[in-house]
Amino acid sequence: MAKARQIVKRRKAVSNIKKITRTMQLIATAKYQKCLQRAMGTKPYTQRITQLVTELAGQVTDINHPLLQTNSGSGRVAVLVITSNRGLCGGYNAQILRTALERFRQVEASQRQIQLQAAGKKAIAYFRFLGRALHKSYSHFDDRVRFEQVQGLADEFMAAYERQEVDAVYVVYMRYISTARQRPEIIQLLPMSAPQSEQKTTEAATPVQYEFSPSPGELLAELLPESVRVRLFQCFTDAAVSEQVARMVAMKAATDAAGDMIKYLTRTYNRARQTQITMELLDIVGGANAISAS
């Protein structure tokens, strides 16, 4: 009877866990829809402004803007790693951190220092565990990140690059491709360069001839910082929707596993109960035979 009671208690505990994971799955699904709308809404603007800046910078050769110049004197590279503030999202954070460590090894192999910045409590805790010094850490970004928050961070990167405090700025994040596919990615935020896919699209397309009003210098002075801000904001929105997808998948797997465990425990309980009933019947029959024999 003690074994049956233990099985009942365990089945009840697993059932409670299943309710929690199912609720978390539904919450992640609702957040995913909202994050997806934001990420998909900003992506066309990000792609077009990046393509426009790339075309303008390629056609105007006499523009001397700090964000287009290559720094090489500081020997430092700024790397921003974007992870989640909470766990229970499968291998989401592990993939990002593994990609970041690979980039660290590449930078350190080139005899340059890393100015590490982390956005997300998981990245902050991980790098502190490794003993890596954090230049800055941010834990206030969530799935509803605002453009104003990212704008301030982008302005800090641009100011540091213009002062030649860093030679380059990289962002490590989880890029959202589809519900079934997310990929950890590293983009070069500064100096300005278009992503490879956008470069191919630009090269394949027919060159666009522009008539400038106002001057190209004034246009690029306005467009270049804006392009950096929107690209960084796109990284955060992609990271948010990828996190919710990962949590949704992880919680569904946990819910299914809890359901399988409940079925197994139910069968085990039924067998234990049947064994107990059989033993009780044997005791009754044995006692009756003993009485009749006496």
Beta strands, then each sheet from edge to edge (+ up, - down):
strand 1: 76-82
strand 2: 113-119
strand 3: 136-138
strand 4: 168-178
strand 5: 181-190
sheet 1: 3+ 2+ 1+ 4+ 5-
end
